[in-house]
Amino acid sequence: MAAKDKGATIEENLAELDNIAAQMSDPKVSLEDSFRLYEEGIKRIKECNDAITSVKQRVEKLEKDGTVTDFESTES
């Protein structure tokens, strides 16, 4: 399992989620390894959701006033 890349793109996270799903479907993977893979998958999904939320908020701001500013997500 690859370590989580700092600043991974949505595409990189989705590719890693595909990899995680493939590993988890292997019947030879232990329960403990499956749990670690599951945890990594949840982290990747959260990163994707955070990135999508950030882009959505930037688009909404752009549509509202015609300017784009950096957005810092306040969600945890």
HTML snippet that shows the backbone in 3Dmol.js (N, CA, C, O; Angstrom):
<script src="https://3Dmol.org/build/3Dmol-min.js"></script>
<div id="view" style="width:600px;height:400px;position:relative"></div>
<script>
const pdb = `
ATOM      1  N   MET A   1       0.858  -1.175   0.000  1.00  0.00           N
ATOM      2  CA  MET A   1       0.000   0.000   0.000  1.00  0.00           C
ATOM      3  C   MET A   1       0.894   1.225   0.000  1.00  0.00           C
ATOM      4  O   MET A   1       1.820   1.330   0.805  1.00  0.00           O
ATOM      5  N   ALA A   2       0.614   2.150  -0.904  1.00  0.00           N
ATOM      6  CA  ALA A   2       1.408   3.370  -0.999  1.00  0.00           C
ATOM      7  C   ALA A   2       1.038   4.320   0.127  1.00  0.00           C
ATOM      8  O   ALA A   2      -0.111   4.386   0.564  1.00  0.00           O
ATOM      9  N   ALA A   3       2.041   5.050   0.581  1.00  0.00           N
ATOM     10  CA  ALA A   3       1.792   6.052   1.619  1.00  0.00           C
ATOM     11  C   ALA A   3       0.997   7.196   1.020  1.00  0.00           C
ATOM     12  O   ALA A   3       1.113   7.485  -0.172  1.00  0.00           O
ATOM     13  N   LYS A   4       0.197   7.842   1.835  1.00  0.00           N
ATOM     14  CA  LYS A   4      -0.622   8.951   1.376  1.00  0.00           C
ATOM     15  C   LYS A   4       0.284  10.097   0.938  1.00  0.00           C
ATOM     16  O   LYS A   4       1.136  10.553   1.700  1.00  0.00           O
ATOM     17  N   ASP A   5       0.090  10.556  -0.299  1.00  0.00           N
ATOM     18  CA  ASP A   5       0.865  11.673  -0.811  1.00  0.00           C
ATOM     19  C   ASP A   5       0.298  12.976  -0.276  1.00  0.00           C
ATOM     20  O   ASP A   5      -0.913  13.194  -0.298  1.00  0.00           O
ATOM     21  N   LYS A   6       1.182  13.838   0.205  1.00  0.00           N
ATOM     22  CA  LYS A   6       0.739  15.155   0.656  1.00  0.00           C
ATOM     23  C   LYS A   6       0.324  15.940  -0.578  1.00  0.00           C
ATOM     24  O   LYS A   6       1.099  16.062  -1.526  1.00  0.00           O
ATOM     25  N   GLY A   7      -0.884  16.467  -0.574  1.00  0.00           N
ATOM     26  CA  GLY A   7      -1.346  17.259  -1.698  1.00  0.00           C
ATOM     27  C   GLY A   7      -1.711  16.429  -2.915  1.00  0.00           C
ATOM     28  O   GLY A   7      -1.618  16.920  -4.040  1.00  0.00           O
ATOM     29  N   ALA A   8      -2.120  15.198  -2.724  1.00  0.00           N
ATOM     30  CA  ALA A   8      -2.507  14.356  -3.852  1.00  0.00           C
ATOM     31  C   ALA A   8      -3.715  14.968  -4.551  1.00  0.00           C
ATOM     32  O   ALA A   8      -4.599  15.543  -3.915  1.00  0.00           O
ATOM     33  N   THR A   9      -3.731  14.833  -5.867  1.00  0.00           N
ATOM     34  CA  THR A   9      -4.864  15.345  -6.638  1.00  0.00           C
ATOM     35  C   THR A   9      -6.058  14.407  -6.479  1.00  0.00           C
ATOM     36  O   THR A   9      -5.927  13.283  -5.995  1.00  0.00           O
ATOM     37  N   ILE A  10      -7.204  14.888  -6.890  1.00  0.00           N
ATOM     38  CA  ILE A  10      -8.401  14.040  -6.858  1.00  0.00           C
ATOM     39  C   ILE A  10      -8.154  12.792  -7.704  1.00  0.00           C
ATOM     40  O   ILE A  10      -8.502  11.680  -7.305  1.00  0.00           O
ATOM     41  N   GLU A  11      -7.557  12.988  -8.862  1.00  0.00           N
ATOM     42  CA  GLU A  11      -7.300  11.857  -9.755  1.00  0.00           C
ATOM     43  C   GLU A  11      -6.365  10.830  -9.107  1.00  0.00           C
ATOM     44  O   GLU A  11      -6.575   9.623  -9.230  1.00  0.00           O
ATOM     45  N   GLU A  12      -5.334  11.321  -8.417  1.00  0.00           N
ATOM     46  CA  GLU A  12      -4.415  10.406  -7.729  1.00  0.00           C
ATOM     47  C   GLU A  12      -5.129   9.671  -6.605  1.00  0.00           C
ATOM     48  O   GLU A  12      -4.920   8.474  -6.410  1.00  0.00           O
ATOM     49  N   ASN A  13      -5.967  10.382  -5.871  1.00  0.00           N
ATOM     50  CA  ASN A  13      -6.727   9.731  -4.794  1.00  0.00           C
ATOM     51  C   ASN A  13      -7.685   8.693  -5.351  1.00  0.00           C
ATOM     52  O   ASN A  13      -7.820   7.612  -4.778  1.00  0.00           O
ATOM     53  N   LEU A  14      -8.351   8.998  -6.455  1.00  0.00           N
ATOM     54  CA  LEU A  14      -9.276   8.028  -7.047  1.00  0.00           C
ATOM     55  C   LEU A  14      -8.532   6.798  -7.558  1.00  0.00           C
ATOM     56  O   LEU A  14      -9.012   5.673  -7.415  1.00  0.00           O
ATOM     57  N   ALA A  15      -7.359   7.011  -8.153  1.00  0.00           N
ATOM     58  CA  ALA A  15      -6.555   5.870  -8.610  1.00  0.00           C
ATOM     59  C   ALA A  15      -6.147   5.000  -7.421  1.00  0.00           C
ATOM     60  O   ALA A  15      -6.184   3.773  -7.503  1.00  0.00           O
ATOM     61  N   GLU A  16      -5.760   5.635  -6.327  1.00  0.00           N
ATOM     62  CA  GLU A  16      -5.374   4.874  -5.138  1.00  0.00           C
ATOM     63  C   GLU A  16      -6.586   4.154  -4.540  1.00  0.00           C
ATOM     64  O   GLU A  16      -6.450   3.042  -4.032  1.00  0.00           O
ATOM     65  N   LEU A  17      -7.759   4.771  -4.594  1.00  0.00           N
ATOM     66  CA  LEU A  17      -8.971   4.096  -4.113  1.00  0.00           C
ATOM     67  C   LEU A  17      -9.265   2.850  -4.942  1.00  0.00           C
ATOM     68  O   LEU A  17      -9.681   1.829  -4.396  1.00  0.00           O
ATOM     69  N   ASP A  18      -9.051   2.925  -6.262  1.00  0.00           N
ATOM     70  CA  ASP A  18      -9.211   1.736  -7.107  1.00  0.00           C
ATOM     71  C   ASP A  18      -8.235   0.644  -6.679  1.00  0.00           C
ATOM     72  O   ASP A  18      -8.600  -0.528  -6.594  1.00  0.00           O
ATOM     73  N   ASN A  19      -7.004   1.036  -6.413  1.00  0.00           N
ATOM     74  CA  ASN A  19      -5.977   0.096  -5.969  1.00  0.00           C
ATOM     75  C   ASN A  19      -6.364  -0.537  -4.630  1.00  0.00           C
ATOM     76  O   ASN A  19      -6.230  -1.746  -4.444  1.00  0.00           O
ATOM     77  N   ILE A  20      -6.839   0.284  -3.712  1.00  0.00           N
ATOM     78  CA  ILE A  20      -7.255  -0.207  -2.394  1.00  0.00           C
ATOM     79  C   ILE A  20      -8.407  -1.194  -2.531  1.00  0.00           C
ATOM     80  O   ILE A  20      -8.411  -2.246  -1.892  1.00  0.00           O
ATOM     81  N   ALA A  21      -9.394  -0.847  -3.375  1.00  0.00           N
ATOM     82  CA  ALA A  21     -10.542  -1.739  -3.571  1.00  0.00           C
ATOM     83  C   ALA A  21     -10.094  -3.082  -4.147  1.00  0.00           C
ATOM     84  O   ALA A  21     -10.592  -4.134  -3.744  1.00  0.00           O
ATOM     85  N   ALA A  22      -9.153  -3.042  -5.086  1.00  0.00           N
ATOM     86  CA  ALA A  22      -8.650  -4.285  -5.675  1.00  0.00           C
ATOM     87  C   ALA A  22      -7.941  -5.131  -4.622  1.00  0.00           C
ATOM     88  O   ALA A  22      -8.120  -6.348  -4.575  1.00  0.00           O
ATOM     89  N   GLN A  23      -7.141  -4.489  -3.783  1.00  0.00           N
ATOM     90  CA  GLN A  23      -6.434  -5.229  -2.730  1.00  0.00           C
ATOM     91  C   GLN A  23      -7.412  -5.831  -1.728  1.00  0.00           C
ATOM     92  O   GLN A  23      -7.235  -6.965  -1.282  1.00  0.00           O
ATOM     93  N   MET A  24      -8.439  -5.069  -1.377  1.00  0.00           N
ATOM     94  CA  MET A  24      -9.396  -5.553  -0.380  1.00  0.00           C
ATOM     95  C   MET A  24     -10.233  -6.716  -0.905  1.00  0.00           C
ATOM     96  O   MET A  24     -10.732  -7.524  -0.121  1.00  0.00           O
ATOM     97  N   SER A  25     -10.388  -6.805  -2.218  1.00  0.00           N
ATOM     98  CA  SER A  25     -11.187  -7.903  -2.769  1.00  0.00           C
ATOM     99  C   SER A  25     -10.386  -9.201  -2.886  1.00  0.00           C
ATOM    100  O   SER A  25     -10.941 -10.246  -3.226  1.00  0.00           O
ATOM    101  N   ASP A  26      -9.093  -9.132  -2.607  1.00  0.00           N
ATOM    102  CA  ASP A  26      -8.249 -10.319  -2.626  1.00  0.00           C
ATOM    103  C   ASP A  26      -8.505 -11.139  -1.367  1.00  0.00           C
ATOM    104  O   ASP A  26      -8.283 -10.646  -0.261  1.00  0.00           O
ATOM    105  N   PRO A  27      -8.966 -12.374  -1.510  1.00  0.00           N
ATOM    106  CA  PRO A  27      -9.265 -13.186  -0.325  1.00  0.00           C
ATOM    107  C   PRO A  27      -8.029 -13.526   0.509  1.00  0.00           C
ATOM    108  O   PRO A  27      -8.161 -13.983   1.644  1.00  0.00           O
ATOM    109  N   LYS A  28      -6.834 -13.311  -0.036  1.00  0.00           N
ATOM    110  CA  LYS A  28      -5.604 -13.614   0.698  1.00  0.00           C
ATOM    111  C   LYS A  28      -5.202 -12.486   1.649  1.00  0.00           C
ATOM    112  O   LYS A  28      -4.307 -12.664   2.475  1.00  0.00           O
ATOM    113  N   VAL A  29      -5.856 -11.326   1.539  1.00  0.00           N
ATOM    114  CA  VAL A  29      -5.527 -10.192   2.397  1.00  0.00           C
ATOM    115  C   VAL A  29      -6.098 -10.449   3.784  1.00  0.00           C
ATOM    116  O   VAL A  29      -7.269 -10.798   3.934  1.00  0.00           O
ATOM    117  N   SER A  30      -5.257 -10.271   4.788  1.00  0.00           N
ATOM    118  CA  SER A  30      -5.684 -10.530   6.167  1.00  0.00           C
ATOM    119  C   SER A  30      -6.719  -9.495   6.617  1.00  0.00           C
ATOM    120  O   SER A  30      -6.869  -8.435   6.010  1.00  0.00           O
ATOM    121  N   LEU A  31      -7.413  -9.827   7.677  1.00  0.00           N
ATOM    122  CA  LEU A  31      -8.399  -8.914   8.242  1.00  0.00           C
ATOM    123  C   LEU A  31      -7.733  -7.622   8.694  1.00  0.00           C
ATOM    124  O   LEU A  31      -8.265  -6.536   8.466  1.00  0.00           O
ATOM    125  N   GLU A  32      -6.577  -7.732   9.330  1.00  0.00           N
ATOM    126  CA  GLU A  32      -5.844  -6.546   9.795  1.00  0.00           C
ATOM    127  C   GLU A  32      -5.434  -5.659   8.619  1.00  0.00           C
ATOM    128  O   GLU A  32      -5.590  -4.440   8.676  1.00  0.00           O
ATOM    129  N   ASP A  33      -4.911  -6.268   7.559  1.00  0.00           N
ATOM    130  CA  ASP A  33      -4.533  -5.491   6.370  1.00  0.00           C
ATOM    131  C   ASP A  33      -5.763  -4.872   5.718  1.00  0.00           C
ATOM    132  O   ASP A  33      -5.708  -3.739   5.241  1.00  0.00           O
ATOM    133  N   SER A  34      -6.855  -5.595   5.695  1.00  0.00           N
ATOM    134  CA  SER A  34      -8.096  -5.051   5.141  1.00  0.00           C
ATOM    135  C   SER A  34      -8.550  -3.830   5.917  1.00  0.00           C
ATOM    136  O   SER A  34      -9.016  -2.850   5.335  1.00  0.00           O
ATOM    137  N   PHE A  35      -8.413  -3.895   7.231  1.00  0.00           N
ATOM    138  CA  PHE A  35      -8.803  -2.759   8.062  1.00  0.00           C
ATOM    139  C   PHE A  35      -7.907  -1.550   7.779  1.00  0.00           C
ATOM    140  O   PHE A  35      -8.398  -0.425   7.691  1.00  0.00           O
ATOM    141  N   ARG A  36      -6.594  -1.776   7.635  1.00  0.00           N
ATOM    142  CA  ARG A  36      -5.678  -0.669   7.298  1.00  0.00           C
ATOM    143  C   ARG A  36      -6.004  -0.081   5.932  1.00  0.00           C
ATOM    144  O   ARG A  36      -5.975   1.136   5.748  1.00  0.00           O
ATOM    145  N   LEU A  37      -6.311  -0.941   4.989  1.00  0.00           N
ATOM    146  CA  LEU A  37      -6.701  -0.469   3.657  1.00  0.00           C
ATOM    147  C   LEU A  37      -7.996   0.343   3.733  1.00  0.00           C
ATOM    148  O   LEU A  37      -8.128   1.381   3.085  1.00  0.00           O
ATOM    149  N   TYR A  38      -8.947  -0.143   4.531  1.00  0.00           N
ATOM    150  CA  TYR A  38     -10.213   0.565   4.710  1.00  0.00           C
ATOM    151  C   TYR A  38      -9.962   1.965   5.277  1.00  0.00           C
ATOM    152  O   TYR A  38     -10.527   2.945   4.791  1.00  0.00           O
ATOM    153  N   GLU A  39      -9.114   2.054   6.302  1.00  0.00           N
ATOM    154  CA  GLU A  39      -8.790   3.358   6.896  1.00  0.00           C
ATOM    155  C   GLU A  39      -8.166   4.294   5.865  1.00  0.00           C
ATOM    156  O   GLU A  39      -8.526   5.469   5.795  1.00  0.00           O
ATOM    157  N   GLU A  40      -7.244   3.784   5.073  1.00  0.00           N
ATOM    158  CA  GLU A  40      -6.604   4.596   4.035  1.00  0.00           C
ATOM    159  C   GLU A  40      -7.639   5.041   3.003  1.00  0.00           C
ATOM    160  O   GLU A  40      -7.605   6.179   2.533  1.00  0.00           O
ATOM    161  N   GLY A  41      -8.545   4.154   2.660  1.00  0.00           N
ATOM    162  CA  GLY A  41      -9.599   4.506   1.711  1.00  0.00           C
ATOM    163  C   GLY A  41     -10.484   5.622   2.236  1.00  0.00           C
ATOM    164  O   GLY A  41     -10.837   6.537   1.492  1.00  0.00           O
ATOM    165  N   ILE A  42     -10.843   5.556   3.503  1.00  0.00           N
ATOM    166  CA  ILE A  42     -11.671   6.607   4.112  1.00  0.00           C
ATOM    167  C   ILE A  42     -10.928   7.940   4.080  1.00  0.00           C
ATOM    168  O   ILE A  42     -11.532   8.973   3.793  1.00  0.00           O
ATOM    169  N   LYS A  43      -9.628   7.933   4.371  1.00  0.00           N
ATOM    170  CA  LYS A  43      -8.836   9.169   4.309  1.00  0.00           C
ATOM    171  C   LYS A  43      -8.832   9.735   2.897  1.00  0.00           C
ATOM    172  O   LYS A  43      -8.975  10.943   2.709  1.00  0.00           O
ATOM    173  N   ARG A  44      -8.668   8.863   1.901  1.00  0.00           N
ATOM    174  CA  ARG A  44      -8.651   9.306   0.507  1.00  0.00           C
ATOM    175  C   ARG A  44     -10.006   9.885   0.100  1.00  0.00           C
ATOM    176  O   ARG A  44     -10.066  10.899  -0.595  1.00  0.00           O
ATOM    177  N   ILE A  45     -11.075   9.252   0.526  1.00  0.00           N
ATOM    178  CA  ILE A  45     -12.414   9.756   0.209  1.00  0.00           C
ATOM    179  C   ILE A  45     -12.622  11.130   0.837  1.00  0.00           C
ATOM    180  O   ILE A  45     -13.179  12.024   0.199  1.00  0.00           O
ATOM    181  N   LYS A  46     -12.182  11.305   2.076  1.00  0.00           N
ATOM    182  CA  LYS A  46     -12.312  12.607   2.744  1.00  0.00           C
ATOM    183  C   LYS A  46     -11.533  13.681   1.988  1.00  0.00           C
ATOM    184  O   LYS A  46     -12.025  14.795   1.810  1.00  0.00           O
ATOM    185  N   GLU A  47     -10.328  13.350   1.547  1.00  0.00           N
ATOM    186  CA  GLU A  47      -9.542  14.314   0.778  1.00  0.00           C
ATOM    187  C   GLU A  47     -10.269  14.706  -0.508  1.00  0.00           C
ATOM    188  O   GLU A  47     -10.294  15.880  -0.877  1.00  0.00           O
ATOM    189  N   CYS A  48     -10.856  13.728  -1.185  1.00  0.00           N
ATOM    190  CA  CYS A  48     -11.614  14.019  -2.410  1.00  0.00           C
ATOM    191  C   CYS A  48     -12.810  14.916  -2.098  1.00  0.00           C
ATOM    192  O   CYS A  48     -13.047  15.902  -2.796  1.00  0.00           O
ATOM    193  N   ASN A  49     -13.554  14.578  -1.062  1.00  0.00           N
ATOM    194  CA  ASN A  49     -14.720  15.386  -0.688  1.00  0.00           C
ATOM    195  C   ASN A  49     -14.318  16.807  -0.318  1.00  0.00           C
ATOM    196  O   ASN A  49     -14.993  17.762  -0.703  1.00  0.00           O
ATOM    197  N   ASP A  50     -13.226  16.954   0.424  1.00  0.00           N
ATOM    198  CA  ASP A  50     -12.748  18.292   0.801  1.00  0.00           C
ATOM    199  C   ASP A  50     -12.361  19.103  -0.434  1.00  0.00           C
ATOM    200  O   ASP A  50     -12.692  20.284  -0.535  1.00  0.00           O
ATOM    201  N   ALA A  51     -11.665  18.470  -1.367  1.00  0.00           N
ATOM    202  CA  ALA A  51     -11.246  19.164  -2.588  1.00  0.00           C
ATOM    203  C   ALA A  51     -12.460  19.572  -3.422  1.00  0.00           C
ATOM    204  O   ALA A  51     -12.510  20.686  -3.945  1.00  0.00           O
ATOM    205  N   ILE A  52     -13.423  18.688  -3.544  1.00  0.00           N
ATOM    206  CA  ILE A  52     -14.631  18.989  -4.319  1.00  0.00           C
ATOM    207  C   ILE A  52     -15.417  20.114  -3.660  1.00  0.00           C
ATOM    208  O   ILE A  52     -15.916  21.000  -4.353  1.00  0.00           O
ATOM    209  N   THR A  53     -15.536  20.096  -2.346  1.00  0.00           N
ATOM    210  CA  THR A  53     -16.234  21.164  -1.622  1.00  0.00           C
ATOM    211  C   THR A  53     -15.543  22.500  -1.841  1.00  0.00           C
ATOM    212  O   THR A  53     -16.207  23.514  -2.054  1.00  0.00           O
ATOM    213  N   SER A  54     -14.222  22.511  -1.790  1.00  0.00           N
ATOM    214  CA  SER A  54     -13.463  23.738  -1.996  1.00  0.00           C
ATOM    215  C   SER A  54     -13.703  24.297  -3.394  1.00  0.00           C
ATOM    216  O   SER A  54     -13.940  25.495  -3.554  1.00  0.00           O
ATOM    217  N   VAL A  55     -13.644  23.440  -4.398  1.00  0.00           N
ATOM    218  CA  VAL A  55     -13.877  23.890  -5.775  1.00  0.00           C
ATOM    219  C   VAL A  55     -15.305  24.390  -5.934  1.00  0.00           C
ATOM    220  O   VAL A  55     -15.541  25.414  -6.574  1.00  0.00           O
ATOM    221  N   LYS A  56     -16.246  23.677  -5.358  1.00  0.00           N
ATOM    222  CA  LYS A  56     -17.654  24.084  -5.447  1.00  0.00           C
ATOM    223  C   LYS A  56     -17.847  25.473  -4.848  1.00  0.00           C
ATOM    224  O   LYS A  56     -18.551  26.301  -5.427  1.00  0.00           O
ATOM    225  N   GLN A  57     -17.239  25.734  -3.713  1.00  0.00           N
ATOM    226  CA  GLN A  57     -17.383  27.034  -3.068  1.00  0.00           C
ATOM    227  C   GLN A  57     -16.715  28.137  -3.889  1.00  0.00           C
ATOM    228  O   GLN A  57     -17.220  29.257  -3.958  1.00  0.00           O
ATOM    229  N   ARG A  58     -15.590  27.819  -4.502  1.00  0.00           N
ATOM    230  CA  ARG A  58     -14.925  28.811  -5.364  1.00  0.00           C
ATOM    231  C   ARG A  58     -15.786  29.129  -6.581  1.00  0.00           C
ATOM    232  O   ARG A  58     -15.878  30.286  -6.989  1.00  0.00           O
ATOM    233  N   VAL A  59     -16.417  28.111  -7.164  1.00  0.00           N
ATOM    234  CA  VAL A  59     -17.288  28.325  -8.319  1.00  0.00           C
ATOM    235  C   VAL A  59     -18.488  29.168  -7.916  1.00  0.00           C
ATOM    236  O   VAL A  59     -18.875  30.087  -8.637  1.00  0.00           O
ATOM    237  N   GLU A  60     -19.078  28.857  -6.766  1.00  0.00           N
ATOM    238  CA  GLU A  60     -20.224  29.635  -6.297  1.00  0.00           C
ATOM    239  C   GLU A  60     -19.838  31.096  -6.081  1.00  0.00           C
ATOM    240  O   GLU A  60     -20.613  31.995  -6.408  1.00  0.00           O
ATOM    241  N   LYS A  61     -18.650  31.338  -5.534  1.00  0.00           N
ATOM    242  CA  LYS A  61     -18.188  32.706  -5.327  1.00  0.00           C
ATOM    243  C   LYS A  61     -17.964  33.391  -6.670  1.00  0.00           C
ATOM    244  O   LYS A  61     -18.332  34.553  -6.842  1.00  0.00           O
ATOM    245  N   LEU A  62     -17.371  32.691  -7.606  1.00  0.00           N
ATOM    246  CA  LEU A  62     -17.140  33.251  -8.931  1.00  0.00           C
ATOM    247  C   LEU A  62     -18.460  33.629  -9.596  1.00  0.00           C
ATOM    248  O   LEU A  62     -18.578  34.703 -10.185  1.00  0.00           O
ATOM    249  N   GLU A  63     -19.433  32.761  -9.501  1.00  0.00           N
ATOM    250  CA  GLU A  63     -20.738  33.038 -10.098  1.00  0.00           C
ATOM    251  C   GLU A  63     -21.416  34.224  -9.430  1.00  0.00           C
ATOM    252  O   GLU A  63     -22.147  34.976 -10.073  1.00  0.00           O
ATOM    253  N   LYS A  64     -21.169  34.384  -8.137  1.00  0.00           N
ATOM    254  CA  LYS A  64     -21.833  35.444  -7.386  1.00  0.00           C
ATOM    255  C   LYS A  64     -21.256  36.823  -7.708  1.00  0.00           C
ATOM    256  O   LYS A  64     -22.011  37.756  -7.982  1.00  0.00           O
ATOM    257  N   ASP A  65     -19.928  36.964  -7.678  1.00  0.00           N
ATOM    258  CA  ASP A  65     -19.367  38.302  -7.837  1.00  0.00           C
ATOM    259  C   ASP A  65     -18.357  38.452  -8.967  1.00  0.00           C
ATOM    260  O   ASP A  65     -17.811  39.539  -9.159  1.00  0.00           O
ATOM    261  N   GLY A  66     -18.099  37.399  -9.711  1.00  0.00           N
ATOM    262  CA  GLY A  66     -17.218  37.497 -10.861  1.00  0.00           C
ATOM    263  C   GLY A  66     -15.741  37.481 -10.545  1.00  0.00           C
ATOM    264  O   GLY A  66     -14.923  37.659 -11.448  1.00  0.00           O
ATOM    265  N   THR A  67     -15.367  37.273  -9.285  1.00  0.00           N
ATOM    266  CA  THR A  67     -13.951  37.198  -8.937  1.00  0.00           C
ATOM    267  C   THR A  67     -13.651  35.867  -8.258  1.00  0.00           C
ATOM    268  O   THR A  67     -14.531  35.227  -7.682  1.00  0.00           O
ATOM    269  N   VAL A  68     -12.416  35.481  -8.341  1.00  0.00           N
ATOM    270  CA  VAL A  68     -11.982  34.240  -7.683  1.00  0.00           C
ATOM    271  C   VAL A  68     -10.934  34.609  -6.648  1.00  0.00           C
ATOM    272  O   VAL A  68      -9.958  35.296  -6.951  1.00  0.00           O
ATOM    273  N   THR A  69     -11.144  34.149  -5.431  1.00  0.00           N
ATOM    274  CA  THR A  69     -10.148  34.346  -4.382  1.00  0.00           C
ATOM    275  C   THR A  69      -9.801  32.981  -3.815  1.00  0.00           C
ATOM    276  O   THR A  69     -10.563  32.023  -3.951  1.00  0.00           O
ATOM    277  N   ASP A  70      -8.638  32.905  -3.177  1.00  0.00           N
ATOM    278  CA  ASP A  70      -8.267  31.654  -2.533  1.00  0.00           C
ATOM    279  C   ASP A  70      -9.271  31.349  -1.443  1.00  0.00           C
ATOM    280  O   ASP A  70      -9.722  32.243  -0.727  1.00  0.00           O
ATOM    281  N   PHE A  71      -9.616  30.081  -1.325  1.00  0.00           N
ATOM    282  CA  PHE A  71     -10.587  29.665  -0.327  1.00  0.00           C
ATOM    283  C   PHE A  71      -9.946  28.693   0.629  1.00  0.00           C
ATOM    284  O   PHE A  71      -9.346  27.705   0.207  1.00  0.00           O
ATOM    285  N   GLU A  72     -10.063  28.955   1.881  1.00  0.00           N
ATOM    286  CA  GLU A  72      -9.594  28.066   2.932  1.00  0.00           C
ATOM    287  C   GLU A  72     -10.816  27.381   3.515  1.00  0.00           C
ATOM    288  O   GLU A  72     -11.684  28.036   4.091  1.00  0.00           O
ATOM    289  N   SER A  73     -10.885  26.075   3.371  1.00  0.00           N
ATOM    290  CA  SER A  73     -12.007  25.324   3.896  1.00  0.00           C
ATOM    291  C   SER A  73     -11.999  25.356   5.412  1.00  0.00           C
ATOM    292  O   SER A  73     -10.955  25.166   6.036  1.00  0.00           O
ATOM    293  N   THR A  74     -13.171  25.599   6.011  1.00  0.00           N
ATOM    294  CA  THR A  74     -13.292  25.609   7.460  1.00  0.00           C
ATOM    295  C   THR A  74     -13.841  24.291   7.975  1.00  0.00           C
ATOM    296  O   THR A  74     -13.957  24.093   9.184  1.00  0.00           O
ATOM    297  N   GLU A  75     -14.183  23.379   7.050  1.00  0.00           N
ATOM    298  CA  GLU A  75     -14.721  22.085   7.460  1.00  0.00           C
ATOM    299  C   GLU A  75     -13.608  21.195   7.958  1.00  0.00           C
ATOM    300  O   GLU A  75     -12.477  21.271   7.479  1.00  0.00           O
ATOM    301  N   SER A  76     -13.933  20.341   8.929  1.00  0.00           N
ATOM    302  CA  SER A  76     -12.939  19.401   9.464  1.00  0.00           C
ATOM    303  C   SER A  76     -13.236  18.012   9.003  1.00  0.00           C
ATOM    304  O   SER A  76     -12.511  17.079   9.348  1.00  0.00           O
TER     305      SER A  76
END
`;
const viewer = $3Dmol.createViewer("view");
viewer.addModel(pdb, "pdb");
viewer.setStyle({}, {cartoon: {color: "spectrum"}});
viewer.zoomTo();
viewer.render();
</script>
